[in-house]
Amino acid sequence: MQISSTVSRSRIRYLPASKYVATARYALQDYLAKDYRYPFYCSFKVDQRCDSSCTFCNVWRSPAPDMSISKVLKVIDNIADSSVILLSLEGGEPLLRKDIGEILEYIRTKPLYLLFTSSGKLFEKRPMKDYSRFIDFLHVSIDEGHRNLDLYESLPEFVSWGPVVCVQIVVMKQYLSDLESKINKCYSAGAKAVVMPACHIPGTPDLLPEIEAYRNEVMRLKRKYPRTIITTDKYLRTLDVPHSCNTASIIIDSDARVYYPCRTLMEKSVDLSEESLMKFLDSDAAKVCRDKMRDCDLNCHWYQYFATESFVSLRSGFSSISPYLTDII
């Protein structure tokens, strides 16, 4: 099978060398201390409004007013001054913010890689080619929950915009058998795919697929499409192993407060438009939160918390970035 000749190949840009050095130093400190004090990945929910009502999600069930852009930019400044190197801009649906273009352009001035997550339903109504100049990784959530399966046919166009395009596929238990056809469409378009199970989070029905069946199918497809699926091997091996999650990544809610240690426990900490993230991470209060995560028995399977160790582990780091090698070189 050949990738369409109309599809352009993306290249990952380089940040200032000082950022790589600082991130490596923080990662080494975490490794030596056997503690994920300093995160390298951050999800920032810039709004609580959504144009989808996915059954596996609880964000849209409690809409809230958007924070001011001045507050958003303060949070971004805070993140840029931290150990974080990859910022994921999310919602709700971030394209519902009228000032999202200004926010994207501002982030581009910071030493951060930008991952932008959207359902893609508003792409035709927004200047996405212009926005894409500021985006490094464009993640499009396409699955039955978002009710937008038709967007698989538009993937070649999305890829042509320039960023590395990745389809986020949330697998509900009744749709596991449909996964290969989706992966094949990603492959044909030259897009990546991250495959996540529908975690059972507070306020949602239990749509989690049977773990062993999910693992076997994704591993099979990874062997068949080795440069397409970026779901990490270590996540697949340990997603049902208790205490495999960690705080190498964090989530900031639409009110600028950080979920800590995690989103599943639904506990918020400091307001990052007012207080330093790094100062908080070094505090005794943050250590108590990390200890709480280590003792947690929920085993929620949340990809963000269970997969990030793959990217900082000396053993599994290479296998985790291998799907991106052609984009890096």
N, C-alpha and C positions, 0 to 999 in steps of 0.2 A: 504494500500500500504506500502510495507516495503523498507527501504533503503538497498541497496546492502551491504552484509557483507564484501565486499572487500574495502568499503569506510572507511577511517580512520577519526576519529573525531579530529578536531583541538582544540588547547588550546591557549588562548591569554596569552602572556607572561607578566611579570610585569616589569615596568620601575623603576628606583630609586625613593624612596619615596619622595625625594626632588622635583622631577618633578611634581608629583601629587599635592603636597602642593602648589607649585608655580602657577600651572594652576588654582587650586581652588581659590587662592588668587586673581588672575587676573579676574576670572569669577565673583567673589563676587564684586570686584570693578566696573565691568561693570554693574552688576545688580543694585547696589546701585546708580550708576550715571545715570542709564537708557540710557547707551551709549555703543555700541559695539566697544570700542576702541581697545581692545586686542583680536585678533582672536585666536582660538584654532585649526583651520583647515587651511591647506595651500596646494594649488595645484601648483606644480612646473613643468612647461613645459620644459623638458630638450632638446627638439628639435622641429623643425617646419616642419620636414619631416614626410610623412605618406605613408603607403602602402594601404590606403583606400581613397576613395573620396566621403564620405557621403554627400548626398545632403543637410542635415540639418546642416552641419558644414562649417565654413569658414577658419579653420586653414590651410588645405591643399592647399587652393587657393592662398596662399602667402608664399611659401617655403623660408627658410632663412638658411644660414650656421650655423652649430652647434657652440655654444660657447666652449671655451677650457675647459678641465676638471678642470684645476686649478680655473677657474672662477666658475664652477659648485660647487666645494667643498667649496669655499668661501661663496656662497649663502647658502649652507647647514649648515655651521657653524653659519651663521647669524640666520637662522631659529631655530636651536637648542638652541640658546641663548635667544629666544623670548618666548612669551606666547604659541606658537604653540606646540601641543602635537601629532598631527596626520599630517604627511606629505604624500601627494599624488603625486607620481612621474608619470608624464604624458607626452604626446606629442601633436601633431603628434603621432608617434609610437616610444616610448623610446627604443624598441629593435633594432631599426635601428642604434643606437649608438654602435660602436664596444667596447667602454669602459664602457658599462652599468654595467657589472659585478663588476668592480672596484668601481663604484659609489654606487651600492647597498651595497657592503661590507663596504664602508665608513659610510654610513648612519646607519648601524647596530651598530656602535660604539657610536652613539649619543642617548640622551634620547628622542627618538622619536619613535612612531609607524609608520611603513611604509606601505602605501597602494600603490600598483603598478598596473597601468591601461594599458591594452594592448588589441588589437583586437584579439590576439591569433593566427594570421595567421603565425607567425614566430616561434611558440612554438617548432615545430619539428626540426627547424634549430638552436635552441639555447639550452644551457644546463640548462633547466628550473628547473630540480631537484636541481641542485647546487644553482641556483639563489634563489630558494624558501627558502633556509636556512636563507636568509636575509630579507624575506618578511613576514609581519604579515597578510596583507589582499591582496589577489590577485583578482583584478577586471578585468573581461573579457567582453569586449563590444561585444555582439552578437545580431544582429538584421538585418533587411533587408537593412538598410543603409550601414552596413559594409560588406554585402554580404558574410556572414560566418555562416549561420544557421546550417551548418553541424557540427559545433563545439559543439552543444548541446549534441551530442553523445559521445564526449570526456570528458564531465564534470566529470564522476567518476575518470578518470585518473588524472585530474587537482586537484581534492579534495585529492587524495592520496598523493600529494606532501607535504602536511603539513599546508600551510597557510589557513586561512579562505577564501573560494572562494565565490565570489559574481558575478553574471552576471549583467552587466549594460544593461538594455533594454531601448532604446530610441524608443518611440511609435510615429510613424507617423500616421496621421489621417486615412489613408486607411488600416492600419493594426491593429487597436484596437481589432477587433474580433479574431485575432490570438494569443492574449496575453495568454490566459489560457493554451494553449498547451505548451508554453515556460515555464510558471511557474511550470507546472506539471513535466517537465523534470528537472528543478532545484531541485524540491522537491525530486524526485526519486534519484538524484545523491548526495543529502546532501549538496547542494550549496544554498547560499542566492540569492536574486534577488532585485535589486533596479530598480524601474520602473519610468522612467522620460518621460514627453512629449517632442516632438521635438519643442524646443523653436524657435521662429522666430528671429534670430539674423541677424545683418547687412550682406548683401551679399548672403543671402540664400532665397529660396522660402518659402512660408508660409505653413508648413506641420503640424501645431499645431492641435491636435485633439480637438473636441468639449469638452470643459472643464467639463461640467456636466456629459457627457457620460464617459469620462476618469475617473473622480473621482468615479463615481458609480461602474465602472467595477473593478478598483483597490481595492476599499473598499470591494467589494464582494469577491474578491480573497484573500484579507488579512484575512477575516473571515474564508475562506476555508483552507488557508495555513498560519496560524498565525506565524510560526517560519521560514518562507521562505522569505516573502516580507519584506524588511526593509524600504521601502518608508514610511515616517512618517505620522501618522494620521493628525498632525497639518498642515503639508504641503498640504495634500489633502484638508483640510478644508479651508485653506487660500490662496491657490495658485492663486486665482483670486481676492483676496482682496488687493486693492491698499496699498502700503507702508508696505507690510509684509516681505520685504527682509531686510538684514542687513549685516554688515561687520564682523560678527563672523567668516567668512572665507575669504581668500584672494587668488588671482591667480597671480603667477609670470610667466612672459612670457619667451620665449627662449632667450631673450637678457638680462636677469637678472633684468629687470625692473618690478615693481609691478603694476598691474592694480588696480587703486584705484579711486573711491570706488568699481568699479565692471568692469567685462569684457564687459558687454552689452554697457556701455557708451564709451568703447574703449579709455579711457584716462589712460595714464601711468604716474607713479610717479618716485620715486628714484630707482637707480641702487643698488640692494642689494648685489652686489659683492664689493661695495665700501662704502655704507652707512648703518648705523644701522637701522634695521627694527623698533625696539622699540623706538629709538629716533625719527624716522619719525612719528610713531603713536601718540606720545605725542606732536607733533608740531601743530601749528595753521593751517598750510596748510592741514594736515590730517583731522582736525576737519571740515574745510570747505568742504572737500570731503564727509565726513559722513553726513553733513547737506544736501548736494546735493542729496545723495541717499534718504534721508528721504523725500525730496521734489519731487522726480522723479515720473512721471506719466506713464512711459512706461509699467509697470506691465508685465515684460518679462517672468515670470514663471520659471526663471533659478533655477534649483533644489538646486544648491550649496548655493545660497543666500537666498532662501525662506525656506529651510529645517533646516538650522543650529541652528535656535533658539530652535527647538525641543529638542536639546541635552543640552542646557544650561538653559532651562526653568525649574523651580521647579515643575511646574504643569505637564509638558509633558515629562520630562526627563526619567522617568521609562518606559513609554510605548515605547519610542524611542530605548532604549537599550534592551528591553525584547527579541527580536529575537536573541540576542547574549548571553543570560544568560547561555545556555548550554556550550558555548565556554569559558565563563569566569570562571565558577565554576570548 
